Amino acid sequence: MALETVAVFGAGAWGTALAQASAMAGREVSLIVRTEAQADAINASHANEVALPGQTLLPAITAKTDVSDADIIILAVPAQATRTLLTSLDPHLLSEKPVILSAKGLEVGTLARQSEILADMAPRAIGHVLSGPSFAGDVAAGRPTAVTLAGDDANLTSDLAAALAGPSFRPYAADDRIGVEVAGALKNVYALACGAVEGARLGASARSALIARAYAEMARMVHALGGSAHTLTGLAGLGDLTLTCTSIQSRNYQFGMALGAGGRTQEILAGGAKLAEGVATAPVAAALARSLDVDAPLIDAVDAVVAARADIATVVAGLMARPLKREH
């Protein structure tokens, strides 16, 4: 299968960064944008100043409003927009093509993972999941970044990883799509929690304990959904969880800080906060945990704070009052 051309749908920071990484790997890249004016501006300046100001884009990237064909399709729209995007695409564009899902979130209403949405909307597409510790600015600037690329066909997944690997972007092939997807979605929820701990000034000890318990809770969710807990020891699990739960660059961590400082979700959003995927995912993850009969007190706590049913002090007090158990 030829893997020379790439179409990236979604010209936000992450989509632009993945277009840049693909170009660094030697691929010809189409960055799909919404309007001709947006395409003209990006092509004229070789930059996407709205999404990644100050970052020069490689000549191999061309902004377009549509694409008729590509060897590799990358979807880089927010998780809640994936179904809408797929509805608008020509099914022939995705048929028998590797489609890489890079959004990290569970769909509101259906509780579906991103690959389940793809299977529903484009059953002949060959779904893959990209996740791992990676900020858009680092990827676009060529700073060393390693991620996980998971798919069902081992040979094709390895070929895709090789096609997208460049001097600073290293995808590791894997076969546990479920584990990678679940970890990617849930780490945003836990990042909200860690940000809230920071915003409430509860201390680094509390944050570290939260990360450790989040890892255990995530393992229960992955296992219940049929994934491998072993996946969590890698980039898509521990790597991404650690990055997102400790860095101010994380949008979810930033949003959590605002919650911990006493802000309410709608007020924070009205104040111009950037998209934090965990805000939409938290109630979905809580519903999913209940449907699976998985004990997920941290997810429930984040859901309560996001929905303004409880404040951070009440939630922490409740967590600290849970019955003591043996750790393993």
RODO-602922 format. One record per residue (C-alpha): residue in three letters; z, x, y. Coordinates in Angstrom, 1 decimal, decimal comma, padded with zeros to 4 digits, always signed. Each point is the difference from the previous one (the first is absolute). Example, Ala and Ser with C-alpha at 12.3 -4.5 7.8 and 13.67 -1.06 7.14 Angstrom:
(r 'Ala' (+007,8 +012,3 -004,5))
(r 'Ser' (-000,7 +001,4 +003,4))
***
This chain:
(r 'Met' (+000,0 +000,0 +000,0))
(r 'Ala' (-001,0 +001,4 +003,4))
(r 'Leu' (+003,0 +000,4 +002,3))
(r 'Glu' (-001,6 +001,4 +003,2))
(r 'Thr' (+000,3 -002,8 +002,5))
(r 'Val' (+003,1 -001,8 +001,2))
(r 'Ala' (+000,5 -003,2 +001,9))
(r 'Val' (+003,5 -000,5 +001,6))
(r 'Phe' (+000,8 -003,6 +001,0))
(r 'Gly' (+002,7 +000,0 +002,7))
(r 'Ala' (-000,2 +002,2 +003,1))
(r 'Gly' (+003,7 +000,2 +000,7))
(r 'Ala' (+001,9 +003,3 -000,1))
(r 'Trp' (+000,2 +000,1 -003,9))
(r 'Gly' (-003,7 -001,0 -000,5))
(r 'Thr' (-001,1 +002,5 +002,6))
(r 'Ala' (+002,1 +002,7 -001,7))
(r 'Leu' (-001,4 -000,8 -003,4))
(r 'Ala' (-003,5 +000,2 +001,5))
(r 'Gln' (+000,8 +003,4 +001,4))
(r 'Ala' (+001,4 +001,2 -003,4))
(r 'Ser' (-003,1 -001,2 -001,8))
(r 'Ala' (-002,2 +001,8 +002,5))
(r 'Met' (+002,1 +003,2 -000,5))
(r 'Ala' (-000,7 -000,4 -003,7))
(r 'Gly' (-003,7 +000,2 +000,7))
(r 'Arg' (-000,9 -003,7 -000,3))
(r 'Glu' (-002,2 -002,0 +002,4))
(r 'Val' (+002,3 -002,7 +001,5))
(r 'Ser' (-000,6 -003,4 +001,6))
(r 'Leu' (+003,1 -001,2 +001,9))
(r 'Ile' (-000,4 -003,8 +000,2))
(r 'Val' (+001,2 -001,5 +003,4))
(r 'Arg' (+000,0 -003,5 +001,4))
(r 'Thr' (-002,4 +000,3 +003,0))
(r 'Glu' (-003,1 +001,9 +001,1))
(r 'Ala' (+001,9 +001,1 +003,1))
(r 'Gln' (+002,7 +001,6 -002,1))
(r 'Ala' (-002,6 +001,7 -002,2))
(r 'Asp' (-001,8 +001,3 +003,0))
(r 'Ala' (+003,2 +001,4 +001,6))
(r 'Ile' (+001,0 +001,8 -003,2))
(r 'Asn' (-003,4 +001,5 -000,6))
(r 'Ala' (-000,5 +001,1 +003,6))
(r 'Ser' (+003,4 +001,8 +000,2))
(r 'His' (+000,4 +000,9 -003,7))
(r 'Ala' (+003,6 -001,4 +000,4))
(r 'Asn' (+001,8 -003,2 -000,6))
(r 'Glu' (+002,2 +000,1 +003,1))
(r 'Val' (+001,6 -003,4 -000,7))
(r 'Ala' (+001,2 +000,9 -003,5))
(r 'Leu' (+000,4 +003,8 +000,1))
(r 'Pro' (-000,1 +001,2 +003,6))
(r 'Gly' (-000,9 +003,6 +000,4))
(r 'Gln' (-001,4 +000,5 -003,5))
(r 'Thr' (-003,6 +001,2 -000,2))
(r 'Leu' (-001,9 -001,5 -002,9))
(r 'Leu' (-002,4 +001,9 -002,2))
(r 'Pro' (-003,8 -000,5 +000,5))
(r 'Ala' (-000,3 -001,4 -003,5))
(r 'Ile' (+001,8 -003,2 +001,1))
(r 'Thr' (-002,1 -002,8 +001,5))
(r 'Ala' (+001,6 -003,1 +001,3))
(r 'Lys' (-001,9 -003,2 -000,9))
(r 'Thr' (+000,6 -003,8 +000,0))
(r 'Asp' (-001,3 -000,3 -003,6))
(r 'Val' (-001,3 +001,9 -002,9))
(r 'Ser' (-002,5 -000,9 -002,7))
(r 'Asp' (+001,0 +002,5 -002,6))
(r 'Ala' (+002,5 +002,8 -000,8))
(r 'Asp' (+001,1 +001,9 -003,1))
(r 'Ile' (+003,7 -000,3 +000,8))
(r 'Ile' (+001,6 -002,9 +001,9))
(r 'Ile' (+003,4 +000,5 +001,7))
(r 'Leu' (+001,9 -003,0 +001,3))
(r 'Ala' (+002,4 +001,0 +002,7))
(r 'Val' (+000,9 -003,3 +001,7))
(r 'Pro' (+003,6 -001,3 +000,1))
(r 'Ala' (+001,2 -001,4 -003,3))
(r 'Gln' (+000,1 -003,6 +001,3))
(r 'Ala' (-003,7 +000,3 +001,1))
(r 'Thr' (-001,4 +001,2 -003,3))
(r 'Arg' (-001,0 -003,4 -001,3))
(r 'Thr' (-001,6 -001,0 +003,3))
(r 'Leu' (-002,0 +003,2 +000,0))
(r 'Leu' (-001,2 -000,4 -003,5))
(r 'Thr' (-001,0 -003,6 +000,8))
(r 'Ser' (-002,4 +001,3 +002,6))
(r 'Leu' (-001,6 +002,7 -002,1))
(r 'Asp' (-003,2 -000,3 -002,0))
(r 'Pro' (+001,2 +000,0 -003,7))
(r 'His' (-003,0 +002,2 -000,9))
(r 'Leu' (+001,4 +002,8 +002,2))
(r 'Leu' (+003,1 +000,2 -002,2))
(r 'Ser' (-001,6 -000,8 -003,4))
(r 'Glu' (+000,6 +002,9 -002,5))
(r 'Lys' (+001,1 +002,2 +002,8))
(r 'Pro' (+003,3 +001,9 +000,3))
(r 'Val' (+002,1 -001,8 +002,6))
(r 'Ile' (+003,0 +001,9 +001,3))
(r 'Leu' (+002,9 -002,1 +001,3))
(r 'Ser' (+002,1 +001,8 +002,5))
(r 'Ala' (+002,2 -002,8 +001,5))
(r 'Lys' (+003,6 +000,0 -001,1))
(r 'Gly' (+001,3 -003,5 -000,3))
(r 'Leu' (+000,4 -003,3 -002,0))
(r 'Glu' (-001,9 -003,1 +001,1))
(r 'Val' (+001,9 -002,7 +001,7))
(r 'Gly' (-000,2 -003,3 -001,9))
(r 'Thr' (-001,5 +001,3 -003,2))
(r 'Leu' (+002,4 +003,0 -000,7))
(r 'Ala' (-003,2 +001,9 -001,0))
(r 'Arg' (-000,5 +003,8 +000,0))
(r 'Gln' (-003,1 +001,3 +001,7))
(r 'Ser' (-001,8 +000,6 -003,3))
(r 'Glu' (+000,7 -003,6 -001,0))
(r 'Ile' (-001,6 -001,2 +003,2))
(r 'Leu' (-003,0 +002,2 -000,7))
(r 'Ala' (-000,3 -001,3 -003,6))
(r 'Asp' (+000,2 -003,6 +001,3))
(r 'Met' (-002,6 +000,5 +002,8))
(r 'Ala' (-002,4 +002,6 -001,5))
(r 'Pro' (+000,6 +000,1 -003,8))
(r 'Arg' (-002,9 +002,4 -000,6))
(r 'Ala' (+001,4 +002,6 +002,3))
(r 'Ile' (+001,7 +003,0 -001,5))
(r 'Gly' (+003,4 +000,1 +001,7))
(r 'His' (+002,0 +003,1 +000,8))
(r 'Val' (+003,2 +000,5 +001,9))
(r 'Leu' (+000,7 +002,8 +002,5))
(r 'Ser' (+003,6 +000,6 +001,0))
(r 'Gly' (+002,4 +002,9 +000,8))
(r 'Pro' (+001,8 +001,8 +002,8))
(r 'Ser' (-002,5 +000,0 +002,8))
(r 'Phe' (-000,1 -000,7 +003,7))
(r 'Ala' (-003,4 -000,7 +001,6))
(r 'Gly' (+000,4 +002,6 +002,6))
(r 'Asp' (+000,7 +002,7 -002,5))
(r 'Val' (-003,0 -001,0 -002,2))
(r 'Ala' (-002,4 -000,1 +002,9))
(r 'Ala' (+001,1 +003,3 +001,5))
(r 'Gly' (-000,4 +001,8 -003,4))
(r 'Arg' (+003,7 +000,6 -000,6))
(r 'Pro' (+000,8 +000,5 -003,7))
(r 'Thr' (+000,4 -003,4 -001,7))
(r 'Ala' (+000,2 -001,0 -003,7))
(r 'Val' (-000,3 -003,5 -001,3))
(r 'Thr' (-000,5 -002,0 -003,2))
(r 'Leu' (-003,2 -001,7 -001,0))
(r 'Ala' (+000,5 -002,4 -002,9))
(r 'Gly' (-002,7 -001,7 -002,1))
(r 'Asp' (-000,6 -001,4 -003,5))
(r 'Asp' (-002,9 +002,3 -000,9))
(r 'Ala' (+001,4 +003,5 -000,3))
(r 'Asn' (-003,4 +001,8 +000,4))
(r 'Leu' (-001,1 -002,1 +003,0))
(r 'Thr' (+003,4 +000,4 +001,7))
(r 'Ser' (-000,1 +003,8 -000,4))
(r 'Asp' (-003,6 +000,0 +001,3))
(r 'Leu' (+001,0 -002,1 +003,1))
(r 'Ala' (+003,0 +002,3 +000,6))
(r 'Ala' (-002,3 +003,0 -000,1))
(r 'Ala' (-002,5 -001,7 +002,3))
(r 'Leu' (+002,7 -000,7 +002,7))
(r 'Ala' (+001,8 +003,3 -000,3))
(r 'Gly' (-000,4 +002,3 +002,9))
(r 'Pro' (+001,7 +003,2 +001,3))
(r 'Ser' (+003,0 -001,9 +001,2))
(r 'Phe' (-000,1 -003,4 -001,8))
(r 'Arg' (+000,9 +000,1 -003,7))
(r 'Pro' (-000,1 -003,2 -002,1))
(r 'Tyr' (+001,6 +000,2 -003,4))
(r 'Ala' (-001,6 -002,3 -002,7))
(r 'Ala' (+002,3 -002,4 -001,9))
(r 'Asp' (-000,3 -003,0 -002,2))
(r 'Asp' (+003,0 -002,2 +001,0))
(r 'Arg' (-001,5 -002,3 +002,6))
(r 'Ile' (+002,9 -002,4 -000,2))
(r 'Gly' (+002,7 +002,6 +000,6))
(r 'Val' (-001,9 +001,6 +002,8))
(r 'Glu' (-000,6 -003,3 +001,7))
(r 'Val' (+003,5 -001,3 -000,4))
(r 'Ala' (+001,5 +003,2 +001,3))
(r 'Gly' (-002,3 +000,0 +003,0))
(r 'Ala' (+000,9 -003,5 +001,0))
(r 'Leu' (+003,7 +000,2 -000,6))
(r 'Lys' (+000,6 +003,3 +001,8))
(r 'Asn' (-000,9 -001,7 +003,3))
(r 'Val' (+002,8 -002,5 -000,7))
(r 'Tyr' (+002,5 +002,8 -000,6))
(r 'Ala' (-001,2 +001,8 +003,1))
(r 'Leu' (+001,0 -003,0 +002,0))
(r 'Ala' (+003,4 +000,3 -001,5))
(r 'Cys' (+000,3 +003,7 +000,7))
(r 'Gly' (-001,1 -000,5 +003,5))
(r 'Ala' (+002,6 -002,7 +000,4))
(r 'Val' (+002,7 +002,3 -001,2))
(r 'Glu' (-001,2 +002,5 +002,6))
(r 'Gly' (-000,2 -002,6 +002,8))
(r 'Ala' (+003,5 -001,2 -000,9))
(r 'Arg' (+001,3 +003,6 +000,0))
(r 'Leu' (+001,5 -000,3 -003,4))
(r 'Gly' (-000,7 +003,6 -000,8))
(r 'Ala' (-002,1 +002,3 -002,1))
(r 'Ser' (+002,3 -000,5 -003,1))
(r 'Ala' (-000,8 -003,7 +000,0))
(r 'Arg' (-003,7 +000,6 +000,3))
(r 'Ser' (+000,0 +002,5 -002,9))
(r 'Ala' (+001,9 -002,4 -002,2))
(r 'Leu' (-002,4 -002,8 +000,9))
(r 'Ile' (-003,0 +002,1 -000,9))
(r 'Ala' (+001,5 +000,8 -003,4))
(r 'Arg' (+000,9 -003,6 -000,7))
(r 'Ala' (-003,5 -001,1 +001,2))
(r 'Tyr' (-001,5 +002,4 -002,5))
(r 'Ala' (+001,9 -001,7 -002,8))
(r 'Glu' (-000,8 -003,5 +001,2))
(r 'Met' (-003,7 +000,9 +000,3))
(r 'Ala' (+000,0 +001,3 -003,6))
(r 'Arg' (+001,3 -003,4 -001,1))
(r 'Met' (-002,8 -001,8 +001,8))
(r 'Val' (-002,7 +002,4 -001,3))
(r 'His' (+001,3 -000,4 -003,6))
(r 'Ala' (+000,1 -003,8 +000,3))
(r 'Leu' (-003,6 -000,1 +001,2))
(r 'Gly' (-001,3 +002,2 -002,9))
(r 'Gly' (-000,2 +003,3 +001,9))
(r 'Ser' (+001,5 +003,3 -001,0))
(r 'Ala' (+003,2 +001,2 +001,6))
(r 'His' (-001,3 +003,5 -000,6))
(r 'Thr' (-002,4 -000,7 +002,9))
(r 'Leu' (+002,9 +000,0 +002,4))
(r 'Thr' (+000,7 +003,6 -000,6))
(r 'Gly' (-003,3 +000,9 +001,7))
(r 'Leu' (-001,7 -000,2 +003,3))
(r 'Ala' (-000,4 -003,8 +000,1))
(r 'Gly' (+003,7 -000,5 -000,9))
(r 'Leu' (+002,5 +002,6 +001,1))
(r 'Gly' (-002,4 +001,7 +002,4))
(r 'Asp' (-001,0 -003,0 +002,0))
(r 'Leu' (+003,5 -001,6 -000,1))
(r 'Thr' (+001,6 +003,2 +001,4))
(r 'Leu' (-002,6 +000,4 +002,8))
(r 'Thr' (+000,0 -003,6 +001,1))
(r 'Cys' (+003,8 -000,4 -000,2))
(r 'Thr' (+000,8 +003,2 +002,1))
(r 'Ser' (-002,7 +000,4 +002,6))
(r 'Ile' (-000,2 -001,6 +003,5))
(r 'Gln' (-003,8 +000,2 -000,4))
(r 'Ser' (+000,3 -002,9 -002,5))
(r 'Arg' (-000,7 -003,3 +001,6))
(r 'Asn' (+002,3 -001,8 -002,4))
(r 'Tyr' (+002,8 +002,5 +000,7))
(r 'Gln' (-000,5 -000,6 +003,8))
(r 'Phe' (+000,1 -003,8 -000,5))
(r 'Gly' (+003,1 +000,3 -002,1))
(r 'Met' (+001,7 +002,1 +002,7))
(r 'Ala' (-000,7 -002,9 +002,4))
(r 'Leu' (+001,5 -002,5 -002,5))
(r 'Gly' (+003,0 +002,2 -000,5))
(r 'Ala' (+000,6 +000,3 +003,8))
(r 'Gly' (+000,3 -003,8 +000,1))
(r 'Gly' (-003,6 -001,1 +000,6))
(r 'Arg' (-001,5 -003,0 -001,7))
(r 'Thr' (-003,4 +000,1 -001,7))
(r 'Gln' (-001,8 -002,3 +002,4))
(r 'Glu' (+001,4 +001,8 +003,1))
(r 'Ile' (-001,0 +003,3 -001,4))
(r 'Leu' (-003,5 -001,2 -000,7))
(r 'Ala' (-000,2 -001,6 +003,4))
(r 'Gly' (+001,0 +003,3 +001,5))
(r 'Gly' (-003,2 +001,6 -001,3))
(r 'Ala' (+001,2 +001,7 -003,2))
(r 'Lys' (-002,7 +001,3 -002,2))
(r 'Leu' (-000,8 -001,6 -003,3))
(r 'Ala' (+002,7 +000,6 -002,6))
(r 'Glu' (-001,3 -001,1 -003,5))
(r 'Gly' (+003,6 -000,3 -001,3))
(r 'Val' (+000,7 -003,0 +002,3))
(r 'Ala' (-002,5 -002,2 -001,8))
(r 'Thr' (+000,7 +001,6 -003,4))
(r 'Ala' (+003,8 -000,4 +000,1))
(r 'Pro' (+000,1 -003,8 -000,7))
(r 'Val' (-002,8 +000,3 -002,5))
(r 'Ala' (+001,8 +002,8 -001,9))
(r 'Ala' (+003,2 -002,1 +000,0))
(r 'Ala' (-001,8 -003,0 -001,4))
(r 'Leu' (-001,7 +002,2 -002,6))
(r 'Ala' (+003,3 +001,6 -001,1))
(r 'Arg' (+001,4 -003,5 -000,5))
(r 'Ser' (-003,0 -001,1 -002,0))
(r 'Leu' (+000,5 +003,1 -002,2))
(r 'Asp' (+003,8 -000,4 -000,2))
(r 'Val' (+000,4 +003,5 +001,3))
(r 'Asp' (+003,2 +000,9 +001,9))
(r 'Ala' (-001,2 +001,2 +003,4))
(r 'Pro' (+002,8 -000,1 +002,5))
(r 'Leu' (-001,6 +002,4 +002,4))
(r 'Ile' (-003,2 -002,0 +000,2))
(r 'Asp' (+002,1 -003,2 +000,5))
(r 'Ala' (+001,9 +001,7 +002,7))
(r 'Val' (-003,1 +001,1 +001,9))
(r 'Asp' (-001,5 -003,5 -000,4))
(r 'Ala' (+003,2 -001,5 +001,5))
(r 'Val' (-000,1 +002,3 +003,0))
(r 'Val' (-003,7 -000,4 +000,7))
(r 'Ala' (+000,4 -003,8 -000,2))
(r 'Ala' (+003,0 +000,2 +002,3))
(r 'Arg' (+002,2 -001,7 -002,6))
(r 'Ala' (+002,5 +002,9 +000,2))
(r 'Asp' (+000,7 +003,0 +002,2))
(r 'Ile' (+000,2 +003,6 -001,2))
(r 'Ala' (+003,8 +000,1 +000,1))
(r 'Thr' (+000,3 -003,1 -002,2))
(r 'Val' (-002,6 +001,2 -002,4))
(r 'Val' (+001,6 +003,5 -000,4))
(r 'Ala' (+003,4 -001,6 -000,5))
(r 'Gly' (-001,4 -002,1 -002,8))
(r 'Leu' (-001,7 +002,9 -001,7))
(r 'Met' (+003,2 +002,1 +000,2))
(r 'Ala' (+002,0 -002,9 -001,6))
(r 'Arg' (-002,2 -000,3 -003,0))
(r 'Pro' (+001,8 +000,7 -003,3))
(r 'Leu' (+000,1 +003,6 -001,0))
(r 'Lys' (-002,1 +001,0 -003,0))
(r 'Arg' (-000,8 +003,2 -001,9))
(r 'Glu' (-002,9 +001,7 +001,7))
(r 'His' (-002,2 +000,3 -003,2))
***
